[in-house]
Each structure stands twice: as C-alpha cells, then as structure tokens.
Amino acid sequence: MTRGSEMRPPRARRLAWLLATWFGCGLSPIAPGTVGTFGALPLYFLVRGHGPIAIAVTAVLISAIGVWASNAVVADSGEEDPQRVVIDEVAGVLVALAVAPPTWAGVALAVGLFRVFDITKPFPARRAEHLPAGWGVMADDIVAGVWAAACVLVIGRVVPLVG
C-alpha cells in the first residue's frame, strides 16, 4: 500500500476497488478482461432503451469514474496496469456499443471487435497505455472502443446487422 492509499478513507478505497474490478468481474482467474467486457452488458441493456446518446454519456461517466478508481488501485497495488482492473473494458465496450444497432448481431459485432482491438492495441492504443496511472489504464481501452465503433459503422453500411 502506498502513502496516498493510506490517506484515502477506507470506504472510498473499497468503492474504488469494487468499481475498478467491476463488481468482481476483474477477479476472474481466467480472462478477466473478457469477463469485464461481458460484465458491462447489463449496464448497456439498462441504458440502451434511452438511445445511443445515453450509451455514449454512460461511457463518458464510466471513463471518468474509471480514472479515479484505477488511480486508487494503481496506488494501492503498486502495479502500473493491474489486470484485475476491468472498468476500462466497461468504458471501452460502451463506446463501441453506442454506435451498434440494438440487435443481437450489432451487440455481438461491437463486443467482438472491441475485444480484438483491446487485445491487439492498434495505434494509438499502445501509446495511450503510457499515460500516467488511471489515465493510461483507461485510455487504451477507449481507443480500442473507438476503433471497434468505427468498424461497426463501416460494416453496418455493408452488411445489415439485424436479428
């Protein structure tokens, strides 16, 4: 534990860890990033009925919360980008889902593309990882979400994403 984490009230630290691990999804021993991505879907389905702008606003809010929560976990753990932090996957996949048609095909495409880009880290995602603490944790997944969103938009123009 670092000095900064000792200064944070215990409740705030617990809340930061709860959110950063997205209610425990990041504690999965196998593929915590994928589990965190799927853990975002209940929030997506809750917000989806309010339209794409509501999903995008939710992605922005989760991103802001994620920077705070990730900063706390980075400070507590001493790790640069702890694998158990998956709120970045939540924010990133919401970016992709914001432009996806609200169909099973649209959701599957957005989630699948997000995971591909999150794993492969195309430009400038790899550079974004080098931002300090929580910013770096969150930024590469936001970039992956933007890449996935762009591909969903292009693919959706060529292939109808229905059903």
Residue frames as qw, qx, qy, qz and C-alpha x, y, z in Angstrom:
[[0.000, 0.890, 0.457, 0.000, 0.00, 0.00, 0.00],
 [0.421, 0.379, -0.021, 0.824, 1.29, 3.46, -0.84],
 [0.132, -0.223, -0.420, 0.870, 1.12, 6.58, 1.26],
 [0.314, -0.022, -0.250, -0.916, -1.63, 8.04, -0.96],
 [0.566, -0.260, -0.705, -0.339, -3.83, 4.98, -0.48],
 [0.400, -0.291, -0.700, 0.516, -3.44, 5.14, 3.30],
 [0.032, 0.151, 0.183, -0.971, -4.75, 8.71, 3.21],
 [0.436, -0.167, -0.516, -0.718, -7.93, 7.71, 1.32],
 [0.607, -0.210, 0.448, -0.622, -10.86, 6.84, 3.60],
 [0.315, -0.093, 0.944, 0.023, -11.46, 3.05, 3.81],
 [0.556, 0.536, 0.557, -0.305, -14.93, 3.34, 2.26],
 [0.410, 0.796, -0.218, -0.388, -13.59, 5.28, -0.72],
 [0.040, -0.490, 0.847, 0.203, -10.84, 2.69, -1.19],
 [0.439, 0.155, 0.878, -0.115, -13.35, -0.17, -1.07],
 [0.536, 0.700, 0.295, -0.368, -15.63, 1.64, -3.53],
 [0.235, 0.742, -0.503, -0.377, -12.70, 2.28, -5.87],
 [0.168, -0.266, 0.942, 0.116, -11.74, -1.41, -5.82],
 [0.507, 0.385, 0.723, -0.269, -15.36, -2.51, -6.29],
 [0.504, 0.779, 0.074, -0.366, -15.79, -0.27, -9.32],
 [0.094, 0.687, -0.650, -0.311, -12.33, -0.88, -10.77],
 [0.186, -0.121, 0.971, 0.085, -12.90, -4.64, -10.71],
 [0.492, -0.063, -0.386, -0.778, -16.42, -4.00, -11.99],
 [0.763, -0.289, 0.187, -0.547, -18.13, -5.69, -9.07],
 [0.706, -0.331, 0.626, -0.027, -15.68, -8.58, -9.04],
 [0.844, 0.530, 0.037, -0.072, -15.50, -9.37, -12.76],
 [0.349, 0.789, -0.483, 0.150, -11.81, -8.50, -12.75],
 [0.474, -0.511, 0.678, -0.234, -11.14, -11.10, -10.08],
 [0.954, 0.239, 0.044, -0.177, -11.81, -13.89, -12.57],
 [0.599, -0.489, 0.548, 0.320, -8.75, -16.15, -12.74],
 [0.505, 0.189, 0.673, 0.505, -9.33, -16.67, -16.47],
 [0.202, 0.446, 0.470, 0.734, -9.66, -13.82, -18.99],
 [0.122, -0.577, -0.509, 0.627, -10.63, -11.02, -16.57],
 [0.061, 0.285, -0.241, -0.926, -10.77, -8.51, -19.45],
 [0.284, -0.177, -0.766, -0.549, -13.29, -10.61, -21.32],
 [0.282, -0.509, -0.779, 0.236, -15.29, -11.20, -18.16],
 [0.090, -0.479, -0.233, 0.842, -15.25, -7.44, -17.52],
 [0.158, 0.070, -0.501, -0.848, -16.42, -6.79, -21.08],
 [0.355, -0.365, -0.807, -0.299, -19.36, -9.16, -20.61],
 [0.278, -0.476, -0.620, 0.559, -19.94, -7.59, -17.19],
 [0.032, 0.213, -0.056, -0.975, -20.68, -4.31, -18.98],
 [0.157, -0.249, -0.762, -0.577, -23.66, -5.79, -20.84],
 [0.191, -0.634, -0.721, 0.204, -26.23, -5.45, -18.01],
 [0.107, -0.588, -0.119, 0.793, -25.43, -1.72, -17.84],
 [0.021, 0.103, -0.584, -0.805, -25.67, -1.48, -21.62],
 [0.171, -0.417, -0.837, -0.310, -29.08, -3.21, -21.66],
 [0.188, -0.648, -0.545, 0.497, -30.26, -0.95, -18.85],
 [0.051, -0.584, 0.064, 0.807, -29.30, 2.21, -20.78],
 [0.236, 0.060, 0.745, 0.621, -29.92, 1.04, -24.36],
 [0.101, 0.681, 0.723, 0.066, -33.62, 1.93, -24.36],
 [0.085, -0.864, -0.158, 0.471, -32.69, 5.59, -23.93],
 [0.600, 0.800, 0.007, 0.034, -30.74, 5.65, -27.21],
 [0.807, 0.276, -0.136, 0.505, -27.17, 5.91, -28.42],
 [0.075, 0.727, -0.229, 0.643, -26.50, 9.29, -26.81],
 [0.708, -0.605, 0.174, -0.320, -27.38, 7.85, -23.40],
 [0.969, -0.046, 0.000, 0.244, -24.96, 4.97, -24.03],
 [0.549, 0.534, -0.153, 0.625, -22.23, 7.42, -25.06],
 [0.266, -0.747, 0.213, -0.570, -22.85, 9.59, -21.98],
 [0.898, -0.417, 0.100, -0.098, -22.69, 6.46, -19.82],
 [0.865, 0.226, -0.090, 0.438, -19.34, 5.57, -21.45],
 [0.214, 0.678, -0.213, 0.670, -18.01, 9.04, -20.61],
 [0.575, -0.661, 0.187, -0.443, -19.23, 8.79, -16.99],
 [0.974, -0.198, 0.044, 0.099, -17.75, 5.31, -16.57],
 [0.680, 0.461, -0.164, 0.546, -14.49, 6.61, -18.06],
 [0.078, -0.729, 0.262, -0.628, -14.30, 9.44, -15.52],
 [0.796, -0.502, 0.197, -0.277, -15.15, 7.12, -12.65],
 [0.970, 0.118, -0.056, 0.206, -12.67, 4.63, -14.07],
 [0.417, 0.630, -0.324, 0.569, -9.79, 7.10, -13.98],
 [0.406, -0.647, 0.350, -0.542, -10.49, 7.75, -10.29],
 [0.931, -0.256, 0.180, -0.185, -10.96, 4.08, -9.39],
 [0.882, 0.334, -0.148, 0.298, -7.95, 2.95, -11.46],
 [0.157, 0.723, -0.390, 0.549, -5.76, 5.60, -9.84],
 [0.629, -0.551, 0.355, -0.418, -6.72, 4.22, -6.44],
 [0.992, -0.036, 0.123, -0.001, -6.00, 0.60, -7.39],
 [0.673, 0.559, -0.247, 0.417, -2.71, 1.52, -9.06],
 [0.099, -0.715, 0.423, -0.548, -1.69, 3.43, -5.92],
 [0.791, -0.405, 0.315, -0.333, -2.77, 0.58, -3.62],
 [0.985, 0.086, 0.137, 0.059, -1.24, -2.26, -5.64],
 [0.329, -0.681, 0.472, 0.453, 1.88, -0.56, -6.96],
 [0.576, 0.213, 0.690, 0.382, 1.14, -2.14, -10.35],
 [0.023, -0.217, 0.309, 0.926, 1.16, 0.02, -13.47],
 [0.577, 0.048, -0.345, -0.739, -1.89, -1.60, -15.10],
 [0.379, -0.121, 0.856, -0.330, -3.40, -4.24, -12.80],
 [0.184, -0.076, -0.863, -0.464, -5.15, -7.00, -14.74],
 [0.074, -0.465, -0.839, 0.272, -7.94, -7.08, -12.21],
 [0.168, 0.509, 0.137, -0.833, -8.95, -3.52, -13.19],
 [0.272, 0.292, 0.814, 0.422, -11.65, -4.02, -15.82],
 [0.178, 0.769, 0.389, -0.475, -13.68, -0.81, -15.61],
 [0.012, 0.533, -0.464, -0.708, -11.60, 0.22, -18.63],
 [0.075, 0.123, 0.913, 0.380, -13.16, -2.65, -20.59],
 [0.121, 0.657, 0.691, -0.276, -16.60, -1.49, -19.47],
 [0.101, 0.755, -0.004, -0.648, -15.99, 2.04, -20.77],
 [0.043, -0.372, 0.690, 0.619, -14.37, 0.85, -23.99],
 [0.113, 0.274, 0.924, 0.243, -17.07, -1.62, -24.95],
 [0.148, 0.735, 0.523, -0.405, -19.75, 1.00, -24.21],
 [0.062, 0.605, -0.315, -0.729, -18.04, 3.29, -26.74],
 [0.010, 0.083, -0.869, -0.488, -18.36, 0.53, -29.35],
 [0.061, 0.465, 0.880, -0.078, -21.93, -0.31, -28.32],
 [0.114, 0.597, 0.237, -0.758, -23.01, 3.33, -28.58],
 [0.316, 0.458, -0.416, -0.719, -22.94, 3.10, -32.38],
 [0.021, -0.003, 0.983, 0.183, -24.04, -0.53, -32.73],
 [0.542, -0.256, -0.408, -0.689, -27.58, -1.29, -33.83],
 [0.471, -0.304, 0.601, -0.570, -29.60, -2.55, -30.86],
 [0.912, 0.129, -0.243, -0.305, -29.76, -6.07, -32.30],
 [0.878, -0.365, 0.284, 0.124, -28.03, -9.26, -31.21],
 [0.790, 0.392, 0.126, 0.455, -25.85, -9.07, -34.34],
 [0.146, 0.860, -0.108, 0.476, -24.92, -5.45, -33.61],
 [0.588, -0.733, 0.288, -0.184, -24.08, -6.18, -29.98],
 [0.933, -0.115, 0.253, 0.227, -22.07, -9.30, -30.86],
 [0.642, 0.587, 0.038, 0.491, -20.12, -7.43, -33.54],
 [0.078, -0.882, 0.193, -0.422, -19.34, -4.48, -31.24],
 [0.739, -0.589, 0.318, -0.078, -18.26, -6.74, -28.36],
 [0.926, 0.098, 0.216, 0.293, -16.19, -9.00, -30.61],
 [0.505, 0.695, -0.032, 0.510, -14.43, -6.13, -32.36],
 [0.308, -0.868, 0.236, -0.311, -13.78, -4.39, -29.07],
 [0.853, -0.416, 0.302, 0.090, -12.08, -7.50, -27.68],
 [0.818, 0.360, 0.140, 0.427, -9.94, -7.84, -30.83],
 [0.269, 0.789, -0.093, 0.544, -8.80, -4.22, -30.64],
 [0.549, -0.776, 0.221, -0.217, -8.35, -4.34, -26.88],
 [0.908, -0.230, 0.269, 0.224, -6.02, -7.31, -27.25],
 [0.734, 0.381, 0.196, 0.526, -4.13, -6.13, -30.36],
 [0.296, -0.765, -0.104, 0.563, -3.88, -2.46, -29.26],
 [0.548, 0.543, 0.320, 0.549, -3.77, -0.67, -32.65],
 [0.286, 0.058, -0.078, 0.953, -2.37, 2.86, -32.89],
 [0.172, 0.634, -0.491, 0.572, -2.63, 4.91, -30.72],
 [0.816, -0.497, -0.175, -0.239, -3.81, 2.46, -28.04],
 [0.842, -0.064, -0.275, 0.460, -0.33, 1.19, -27.19],
 [0.277, 0.386, -0.184, 0.860, 0.88, 4.79, -26.74],
 [0.466, -0.606, -0.109, -0.636, -2.16, 5.64, -24.63],
 [0.854, -0.346, -0.369, 0.119, -1.11, 2.96, -22.13],
 [0.600, 0.087, -0.283, 0.743, 1.87, 5.13, -21.23],
 [0.223, -0.693, -0.035, -0.685, -0.26, 7.94, -19.83],
 [0.018, 0.325, -0.723, 0.609, 0.07, 8.21, -16.04],
 [0.240, 0.036, 0.810, -0.533, -1.77, 5.83, -13.70],
 [0.455, 0.445, 0.689, -0.347, -5.55, 5.70, -14.19],
 [0.422, 0.695, -0.154, -0.561, -5.38, 7.69, -17.41],
 [0.178, 0.450, -0.820, -0.306, -3.18, 5.05, -19.03],
 [0.283, 0.107, 0.933, -0.194, -5.31, 2.22, -17.68],
 [0.459, 0.588, 0.507, -0.432, -8.44, 3.72, -19.22],
 [0.268, 0.689, -0.261, -0.621, -7.17, 5.37, -22.41],
 [0.002, 0.270, -0.876, -0.400, -6.05, 2.29, -24.36],
 [0.214, 0.357, 0.906, -0.079, -9.48, 0.69, -23.94],
 [0.304, 0.730, 0.242, -0.562, -11.23, 3.87, -25.01],
 [0.166, 0.556, -0.580, -0.571, -9.09, 3.84, -28.16],
 [0.099, 0.020, 0.980, 0.172, -10.00, 0.17, -28.71],
 [0.279, 0.572, 0.682, -0.360, -13.66, 1.15, -28.33],
 [0.277, 0.716, -0.111, -0.631, -13.30, 3.92, -30.89],
 [0.065, 0.335, -0.829, -0.443, -11.66, 1.50, -33.35],
 [0.164, 0.263, 0.950, -0.044, -14.46, -1.01, -32.78],
 [0.295, 0.674, 0.414, -0.536, -17.11, 1.69, -33.19],
 [0.221, 0.605, -0.415, -0.642, -15.59, 2.84, -36.48],
 [0.034, 0.132, -0.943, -0.304, -15.58, -0.73, -37.79],
 [0.235, 0.443, 0.816, -0.285, -19.16, -1.33, -36.63],
 [0.315, 0.694, 0.110, -0.638, -20.25, 1.78, -38.54],
 [0.212, 0.484, -0.654, -0.541, -18.44, 0.69, -41.71],
 [0.032, 0.035, 0.994, 0.094, -19.59, -2.94, -41.52],
 [0.274, 0.505, 0.665, -0.477, -23.14, -1.82, -40.75],
 [0.356, 0.610, -0.162, -0.689, -23.22, 0.10, -44.04],
 [0.292, 0.351, -0.799, -0.392, -22.28, -3.04, -45.98],
 [0.340, -0.162, -0.926, -0.012, -24.00, -5.81, -44.01],
 [0.507, -0.550, -0.136, -0.650, -27.39, -5.34, -42.37],
 [0.169, 0.174, -0.824, 0.512, -26.90, -6.02, -38.64],
 [0.654, -0.268, -0.091, -0.702, -30.37, -7.34, -37.92],
 [0.867, -0.142, -0.444, -0.179, -31.58, -10.12, -35.68]]
